[in-house]
Amino acid sequence: MAQHSVELGWMNIQPCSKIEWVSSDIPGIKVPVLKTSEQRFYAWAVVDSDNMRDEALQSLKDCALASVAAAGGIGVITANPGAAVKSFSAAFLLCFKAKCADIVLSNVSIETRAVCTW
């Protein structure tokens, strides 16, 4: 499965904070110190390109077959391809446009990650 990542961007969010216990001036005694650091939030899209291609090819085939009827049938297409192309193309584009959004939505995911820059 070929996956491709597309970085969508990053932004600073609420800083990270933690308590560290550090040695004090008194030997053997540790004191709490609050540490803060920049925290970044990253987002990227992951595209399953193999599956997207396979689904698109299948949709192209399905829409082409469904569009034959809109063009008047295979007999009309073979008898006069020039006259049939307009109705075939319109039906084909309408069918494929309807499927494209589903293909993309099922093959693209958004992933995020927050990172403290200690």
TIKEVEX-774090 format. One record per residue: residue number from 1; residue in one letter; x, y, z of N, C-alpha, C in turn. Coordinates in steps of 0.2 Angstrom, whole numbers, plus 5000, padded with zeros to 4 digits. Layout:
N
{resi: NUM&resn: a&nu: X&nv: Y&nw: Z&cau: X&cav: Y&caw: Z&cu: X&cv: Y&cw: Z}
...
//
This chain:
118
{resi: 1&resn: m&nu: 5004&nv: 4994&nw: 5000&cau: 5000&cav: 5000&caw: 5000&cu: 5004&cv: 5006&cw: 5000}
{resi: 2&resn: a&nu: 5004&nv: 5010&nw: 4995&cau: 5008&cav: 5016&caw: 4994&cu: 5004&cv: 5022&cw: 4998}
{resi: 3&resn: q&nu: 5008&nv: 5025&nw: 5002&cau: 5005&cav: 5031&caw: 5006&cu: 5009&cv: 5037&cw: 5005}
{resi: 4&resn: h&nu: 5006&nv: 5042&nw: 5004&cau: 5010&cav: 5048&caw: 5003&cu: 5007&cv: 5053&cw: 5008}
{resi: 5&resn: s&nu: 5012&nv: 5057&nw: 5011&cau: 5010&cav: 5062&caw: 5016&cu: 5011&cv: 5069&cw: 5014}
{resi: 6&resn: v&nu: 5006&nv: 5073&nw: 5015&cau: 5007&cav: 5080&caw: 5013&cu: 5006&cv: 5084&cw: 5019}
{resi: 7&resn: e&nu: 5012&nv: 5088&nw: 5021&cau: 5011&cav: 5092&caw: 5027&cu: 5007&cv: 5098&cw: 5026}
{resi: 8&resn: l&nu: 5002&nv: 5098&nw: 5031&cau: 4997&cav: 5104&caw: 5030&cu: 4999&cv: 5110&cw: 5034}
{resi: 9&resn: g&nu: 5004&nv: 5109&nw: 5039&cau: 5006&cav: 5115&caw: 5043&cu: 5007&cv: 5113&cw: 5050}
{resi: 10&resn: w&nu: 5009&nv: 5118&nw: 5054&cau: 5010&cav: 5118&caw: 5061&cu: 5008&cv: 5124&cw: 5064}
{resi: 11&resn: m&nu: 5007&nv: 5124&nw: 5071&cau: 5006&cav: 5130&caw: 5074&cu: 5008&cv: 5129&cw: 5082}
{resi: 12&resn: n&nu: 5010&nv: 5134&nw: 5085&cau: 5011&cav: 5134&caw: 5092&cu: 5005&cv: 5134&cw: 5096}
{resi: 13&resn: i&nu: 5005&nv: 5129&nw: 5101&cau: 4999&cav: 5129&caw: 5105&cu: 5001&cv: 5130&cw: 5113}
{resi: 14&resn: q&nu: 4997&nv: 5129&nw: 5117&cau: 4999&cav: 5130&caw: 5124&cu: 5006&cv: 5127&cw: 5126}
{resi: 15&resn: p&nu: 5010&nv: 5131&nw: 5129&cau: 5017&cav: 5128&caw: 5131&cu: 5016&cv: 5122&cw: 5135}
{resi: 16&resn: c&nu: 5021&nv: 5117&nw: 5135&cau: 5022&cav: 5112&caw: 5139&cu: 5025&cv: 5114&cw: 5146}
{resi: 17&resn: s&nu: 5023&nv: 5111&nw: 5151&cau: 5026&cav: 5112&caw: 5157&cu: 5027&cv: 5106&cw: 5161}
{resi: 18&resn: k&nu: 5032&nv: 5106&nw: 5165&cau: 5033&cav: 5100&caw: 5170&cu: 5037&cv: 5102&cw: 5176}
{resi: 19&resn: i&nu: 5037&nv: 5099&nw: 5181&cau: 5041&cav: 5100&caw: 5187&cu: 5047&cv: 5096&cw: 5187}
{resi: 20&resn: e&nu: 5053&nv: 5099&nw: 5188&cau: 5059&cav: 5095&caw: 5189&cu: 5062&cv: 5096&cw: 5196}
{resi: 21&resn: w&nu: 5064&nv: 5091&nw: 5198&cau: 5067&cav: 5091&caw: 5205&cu: 5075&cv: 5092&cw: 5204}
{resi: 22&resn: v&nu: 5077&nv: 5098&nw: 5207&cau: 5084&cav: 5100&caw: 5206&cu: 5088&cv: 5101&cw: 5212}
{resi: 23&resn: s&nu: 5094&nv: 5100&nw: 5213&cau: 5098&cav: 5100&caw: 5219&cu: 5098&cv: 5108&cw: 5221}
{resi: 24&resn: s&nu: 5097&nv: 5109&nw: 5228&cau: 5097&cav: 5115&caw: 5230&cu: 5104&cv: 5117&cw: 5233}
{resi: 25&resn: d&nu: 5105&nv: 5123&nw: 5236&cau: 5111&cav: 5125&caw: 5239&cu: 5112&cv: 5120&cw: 5245}
{resi: 26&resn: i&nu: 5107&nv: 5117&nw: 5248&cau: 5108&cav: 5113&caw: 5254&cu: 5109&cv: 5106&cw: 5251}
{resi: 27&resn: p&nu: 5115&nv: 5103&nw: 5253&cau: 5117&cav: 5096&caw: 5250&cu: 5111&cv: 5091&cw: 5252}
{resi: 28&resn: g&nu: 5110&nv: 5087&nw: 5247&cau: 5105&cav: 5082&caw: 5249&cu: 5097&cv: 5084&cw: 5248}
{resi: 29&resn: i&nu: 5096&nv: 5090&nw: 5247&cau: 5089&cav: 5093&caw: 5247&cu: 5088&cv: 5095&cw: 5240}
{resi: 30&resn: k&nu: 5082&nv: 5092&nw: 5237&cau: 5080&cav: 5094&caw: 5230&cu: 5074&cv: 5099&cw: 5231}
{resi: 31&resn: v&nu: 5073&nv: 5103&nw: 5226&cau: 5068&cav: 5108&caw: 5226&cu: 5064&cv: 5107&cw: 5219}
{resi: 32&resn: p&nu: 5058&nv: 5109&nw: 5219&cau: 5054&cav: 5108&caw: 5213&cu: 5055&cv: 5115&cw: 5209}
{resi: 33&resn: v&nu: 5056&nv: 5114&nw: 5202&cau: 5057&cav: 5120&caw: 5198&cu: 5052&cv: 5118&cw: 5192}
{resi: 34&resn: l&nu: 5048&nv: 5123&nw: 5190&cau: 5044&cav: 5123&caw: 5184&cu: 5047&cv: 5124&cw: 5178}
{resi: 35&resn: k&nu: 5047&nv: 5120&nw: 5173&cau: 5050&cav: 5121&caw: 5167&cu: 5045&cv: 5121&cw: 5162}
{resi: 36&resn: t&nu: 5046&nv: 5126&nw: 5157&cau: 5041&cav: 5126&caw: 5151&cu: 5045&cv: 5126&cw: 5145}
{resi: 37&resn: s&nu: 5041&nv: 5124&nw: 5140&cau: 5044&cav: 5124&caw: 5133&cu: 5038&cv: 5125&cw: 5128}
{resi: 38&resn: e&nu: 5041&nv: 5127&nw: 5122&cau: 5036&cav: 5128&caw: 5116&cu: 5033&cv: 5121&cw: 5114}
{resi: 39&resn: q&nu: 5027&nv: 5121&nw: 5113&cau: 5023&cav: 5115&caw: 5110&cu: 5020&cv: 5117&cw: 5103}
{resi: 40&resn: r&nu: 5022&nv: 5112&nw: 5099&cau: 5020&cav: 5113&caw: 5092&cu: 5015&cv: 5108&cw: 5090}
{resi: 41&resn: f&nu: 5010&nv: 5110&nw: 5086&cau: 5005&cav: 5105&caw: 5084&cu: 5005&cv: 5104&cw: 5076}
{resi: 42&resn: y&nu: 5007&nv: 5098&nw: 5074&cau: 5008&cav: 5097&caw: 5067&cu: 5002&cv: 5093&cw: 5064}
{resi: 43&resn: a&nu: 5000&nv: 5095&nw: 5058&cau: 4995&cav: 5091&caw: 5054&cu: 4997&cv: 5089&cw: 5047}
{resi: 44&resn: w&nu: 4995&nv: 5083&nw: 5045&cau: 4997&cav: 5081&caw: 5038&cu: 4991&cv: 5077&cw: 5036}
{resi: 45&resn: a&nu: 4991&nv: 5077&nw: 5029&cau: 4986&cav: 5072&caw: 5026&cu: 4990&cv: 5066&cw: 5023}
{resi: 46&resn: v&nu: 4987&nv: 5060&nw: 5024&cau: 4990&cav: 5054&caw: 5022&cu: 4985&cv: 5051&cw: 5016}
{resi: 47&resn: v&nu: 4988&nv: 5050&nw: 5010&cau: 4984&cav: 5048&caw: 5005&cu: 4986&cv: 5041&cw: 5003}
{resi: 48&resn: d&nu: 4981&nv: 5036&nw: 5003&cau: 4982&cav: 5030&caw: 5000&cu: 4982&cv: 5030&cw: 4993}
{resi: 49&resn: s&nu: 4987&nv: 5031&nw: 4989&cau: 4987&cav: 5032&caw: 4982&cu: 4985&cv: 5026&cw: 4978}
{resi: 50&resn: d&nu: 4987&nv: 5020&nw: 4980&cau: 4986&cav: 5014&caw: 4977&cu: 4978&cv: 5012&cw: 4977}
{resi: 51&resn: n&nu: 4975&nv: 5013&nw: 4983&cau: 4968&cav: 5011&caw: 4983&cu: 4964&cv: 5017&cw: 4980}
{resi: 52&resn: m&nu: 4967&nv: 5023&nw: 4980&cau: 4963&cav: 5028&caw: 4977&cu: 4963&cv: 5027&cw: 4969}
{resi: 53&resn: r&nu: 4969&nv: 5025&nw: 4966&cau: 4969&cav: 5024&caw: 4959&cu: 4965&cv: 5018&cw: 4957}
{resi: 54&resn: d&nu: 4965&nv: 5013&nw: 4961&cau: 4961&cav: 5007&caw: 4960&cu: 4953&cv: 5009&cw: 4960}
{resi: 55&resn: e&nu: 4951&nv: 5013&nw: 4965&cau: 4944&cav: 5015&caw: 4965&cu: 4942&cv: 5019&cw: 4959}
{resi: 56&resn: a&nu: 4947&nv: 5024&nw: 4958&cau: 4945&cav: 5028&caw: 4952&cu: 4945&cv: 5025&cw: 4946}
{resi: 57&resn: l&nu: 4949&nv: 5020&nw: 4944&cau: 4949&cav: 5016&caw: 4938&cu: 4942&cv: 5012&cw: 4938}
{resi: 58&resn: q&nu: 4940&nv: 5009&nw: 4943&cau: 4934&cav: 5005&caw: 4943&cu: 4928&cv: 5010&cw: 4942}
{resi: 59&resn: s&nu: 4928&nv: 5016&nw: 4945&cau: 4923&cav: 5021&caw: 4944&cu: 4923&cv: 5023&cw: 4937}
{resi: 60&resn: l&nu: 4929&nv: 5024&nw: 4934&cau: 4929&cav: 5026&caw: 4927&cu: 4925&cv: 5021&cw: 4922}
{resi: 61&resn: k&nu: 4927&nv: 5014&nw: 4924&cau: 4924&cav: 5009&caw: 4920&cu: 4916&cv: 5009&cw: 4921}
{resi: 62&resn: d&nu: 4914&nv: 5009&nw: 4928&cau: 4907&cav: 5009&caw: 4929&cu: 4903&cv: 5015&cw: 4926}
{resi: 63&resn: c&nu: 4906&nv: 5021&nw: 4926&cau: 4903&cav: 5027&caw: 4923&cu: 4903&cv: 5026&cw: 4916}
{resi: 64&resn: a&nu: 4908&nv: 5023&nw: 4913&cau: 4908&cav: 5023&caw: 4905&cu: 4902&cv: 5018&cw: 4903}
{resi: 65&resn: l&nu: 4902&nv: 5012&nw: 4907&cau: 4896&cav: 5008&caw: 4905&cu: 4889&cv: 5011&cw: 4906}
{resi: 66&resn: a&nu: 4889&nv: 5014&nw: 4912&cau: 4882&cav: 5017&caw: 4913&cu: 4880&cv: 5023&cw: 4908}
{resi: 67&resn: s&nu: 4885&nv: 5026&nw: 4905&cau: 4884&cav: 5032&caw: 4900&cu: 4882&cv: 5029&cw: 4893}
{resi: 68&resn: v&nu: 4884&nv: 5023&nw: 4892&cau: 4882&cav: 5020&caw: 4885&cu: 4874&cv: 5021&cw: 4884}
{resi: 69&resn: a&nu: 4870&nv: 5020&nw: 4890&cau: 4863&cav: 5020&caw: 4889&cu: 4861&cv: 5028&cw: 4888}
{resi: 70&resn: a&nu: 4864&nv: 5032&nw: 4891&cau: 4863&cav: 5040&caw: 4890&cu: 4864&cv: 5042&cw: 4883}
{resi: 71&resn: a&nu: 4869&nv: 5038&nw: 4880&cau: 4871&cav: 5040&caw: 4873&cu: 4866&cv: 5037&cw: 4868}
{resi: 72&resn: g&nu: 4861&nv: 5033&nw: 4870&cau: 4857&cav: 5029&caw: 4865&cu: 4858&cv: 5022&cw: 4864}
{resi: 73&resn: g&nu: 4863&nv: 5019&nw: 4868&cau: 4865&cav: 5012&caw: 4867&cu: 4871&cv: 5012&cw: 4863}
{resi: 74&resn: i&nu: 4874&nv: 5006&nw: 4863&cau: 4880&cav: 5004&caw: 4859&cu: 4879&cv: 5005&cw: 4852}
{resi: 75&resn: g&nu: 4873&nv: 5003&nw: 4849&cau: 4871&cav: 5004&caw: 4842&cu: 4872&cv: 5011&cw: 4840}
{resi: 76&resn: v&nu: 4869&nv: 5015&nw: 4843&cau: 4870&cav: 5023&caw: 4842&cu: 4877&cv: 5025&cw: 4842}
{resi: 77&resn: i&nu: 4881&nv: 5023&nw: 4847&cau: 4888&cav: 5025&caw: 4848&cu: 4892&cv: 5023&cw: 4842}
{resi: 78&resn: t&nu: 4891&nv: 5016&nw: 4840&cau: 4895&cav: 5014&caw: 4835&cu: 4893&cv: 5016&cw: 4828}
{resi: 79&resn: a&nu: 4886&nv: 5018&nw: 4827&cau: 4884&cav: 5020&caw: 4821&cu: 4886&cv: 5027&cw: 4819}
{resi: 80&resn: n&nu: 4886&nv: 5032&nw: 4825&cau: 4887&cav: 5039&caw: 4824&cu: 4891&cv: 5041&cw: 4830}
{resi: 81&resn: p&nu: 4897&nv: 5040&nw: 4831&cau: 4901&cav: 5042&caw: 4837&cu: 4901&cv: 5049&cw: 4838}
{resi: 82&resn: g&nu: 4901&nv: 5053&nw: 4833&cau: 4901&cav: 5060&caw: 4834&cu: 4895&cv: 5063&cw: 4837}
{resi: 83&resn: a&nu: 4889&nv: 5060&nw: 4835&cau: 4883&cav: 5063&caw: 4838&cu: 4882&cv: 5060&cw: 4845}
{resi: 84&resn: a&nu: 4884&nv: 5054&nw: 4847&cau: 4883&cav: 5052&caw: 4853&cu: 4888&cv: 5054&cw: 4859}
{resi: 85&resn: v&nu: 4894&nv: 5057&nw: 4856&cau: 4899&cav: 5059&caw: 4861&cu: 4896&cv: 5065&cw: 4866}
{resi: 86&resn: k&nu: 4892&nv: 5069&nw: 4864&cau: 4889&cav: 5075&caw: 4869&cu: 4885&cv: 5072&cw: 4874}
{resi: 87&resn: s&nu: 4881&nv: 5067&nw: 4873&cau: 4876&cav: 5065&caw: 4878&cu: 4880&cv: 5060&cw: 4882}
{resi: 88&resn: f&nu: 4885&nv: 5056&nw: 4879&cau: 4889&cav: 5051&caw: 4883&cu: 4894&cv: 5055&cw: 4888}
{resi: 89&resn: s&nu: 4897&nv: 5060&nw: 4885&cau: 4901&cav: 5064&caw: 4889&cu: 4898&cv: 5067&cw: 4895}
{resi: 90&resn: a&nu: 4892&nv: 5070&nw: 4894&cau: 4888&cav: 5073&caw: 4900&cu: 4886&cv: 5068&cw: 4905}
{resi: 91&resn: a&nu: 4884&nv: 5063&nw: 4903&cau: 4882&cav: 5057&caw: 4908&cu: 4888&cv: 5055&cw: 4911}
{resi: 92&resn: f&nu: 4894&nv: 5054&nw: 4908&cau: 4900&cav: 5051&caw: 4911&cu: 4903&cv: 5056&cw: 4916}
{resi: 93&resn: l&nu: 4903&nv: 5062&nw: 4914&cau: 4906&cav: 5067&caw: 4919&cu: 4901&cv: 5068&cw: 4925}
{resi: 94&resn: l&nu: 4895&nv: 5068&nw: 4924&cau: 4890&cav: 5068&caw: 4930&cu: 4891&cv: 5062&cw: 4935}
{resi: 95&resn: c&nu: 4892&nv: 5056&nw: 4932&cau: 4893&cav: 5050&caw: 4936&cu: 4900&cv: 5050&cw: 4939}
{resi: 96&resn: f&nu: 4905&nv: 5052&nw: 4936&cau: 4912&cav: 5052&caw: 4939&cu: 4912&cv: 5057&cw: 4944}
{resi: 97&resn: k&nu: 4910&nv: 5063&nw: 4943&cau: 4910&cav: 5068&caw: 4948&cu: 4907&cv: 5066&cw: 4955}
{resi: 98&resn: a&nu: 4901&nv: 5063&nw: 4954&cau: 4897&cav: 5060&caw: 4960&cu: 4902&cv: 5055&cw: 4964}
{resi: 99&resn: k&nu: 4906&nv: 5051&nw: 4960&cau: 4910&cav: 5046&caw: 4964&cu: 4917&cv: 5049&cw: 4966}
{resi: 100&resn: c&nu: 4919&nv: 5054&nw: 4963&cau: 4926&cav: 5057&caw: 4965&cu: 4926&cv: 5059&cw: 4973}
{resi: 101&resn: a&nu: 4921&nv: 5062&nw: 4975&cau: 4921&cav: 5064&caw: 4982&cu: 4922&cv: 5058&cw: 4987}
{resi: 102&resn: d&nu: 4918&nv: 5053&nw: 4985&cau: 4918&cav: 5047&caw: 4990&cu: 4925&cv: 5044&cw: 4989}
{resi: 103&resn: i&nu: 4928&nv: 5044&nw: 4983&cau: 4935&cav: 5041&caw: 4982&cu: 4940&cv: 5045&cw: 4986}
{resi: 104&resn: v&nu: 4940&nv: 5051&nw: 4986&cau: 4944&cav: 5055&caw: 4990&cu: 4943&cv: 5054&cw: 4998}
{resi: 105&resn: l&nu: 4937&nv: 5055&nw: 5000&cau: 4936&cav: 5054&caw: 5007&cu: 4938&cv: 5047&cw: 5010}
{resi: 106&resn: s&nu: 4937&nv: 5042&nw: 5006&cau: 4939&cav: 5036&caw: 5009&cu: 4946&cv: 5034&cw: 5008}
{resi: 107&resn: n&nu: 4950&nv: 5038&nw: 5005&cau: 4957&cav: 5037&caw: 5004&cu: 4962&cv: 5042&cw: 5007}
{resi: 108&resn: v&nu: 4959&nv: 5047&nw: 5010&cau: 4963&cav: 5053&caw: 5013&cu: 4961&cv: 5053&cw: 5020}
{resi: 109&resn: s&nu: 4966&nv: 5053&nw: 5024&cau: 4965&cav: 5054&caw: 5032&cu: 4970&cv: 5060&cw: 5034}
{resi: 110&resn: i&nu: 4968&nv: 5063&nw: 5040&cau: 4971&cav: 5068&caw: 5043&cu: 4974&cv: 5065&cw: 5049}
{resi: 111&resn: e&nu: 4981&nv: 5067&nw: 5050&cau: 4984&cav: 5065&caw: 5056&cu: 4987&cv: 5071&cw: 5059}
{resi: 112&resn: t&nu: 4988&nv: 5070&nw: 5066&cau: 4990&cav: 5076&caw: 5070&cu: 4995&cv: 5074&cw: 5075}
{resi: 113&resn: r&nu: 4999&nv: 5078&nw: 5078&cau: 5004&cav: 5076&caw: 5083&cu: 5006&cv: 5083&cw: 5086}
{resi: 114&resn: a&nu: 5006&nv: 5083&nw: 5093&cau: 5009&cav: 5088&caw: 5097&cu: 5016&cv: 5086&cw: 5100}
{resi: 115&resn: v&nu: 5020&nv: 5091&nw: 5099&cau: 5027&cav: 5090&caw: 5101&cu: 5030&cv: 5095&cw: 5106}
{resi: 116&resn: c&nu: 5032&nv: 5093&nw: 5111&cau: 5036&cav: 5098&caw: 5116&cu: 5043&cv: 5099&cw: 5114}
{resi: 117&resn: t&nu: 5045&nv: 5105&nw: 5113&cau: 5052&cav: 5106&caw: 5111&cu: 5057&cv: 5107&cw: 5117}
{resi: 118&resn: w&nu: 5057&nv: 5102&nw: 5121&cau: 5061&cav: 5102&caw: 5127&cu: 5069&cv: 5103&cw: 5126}
//
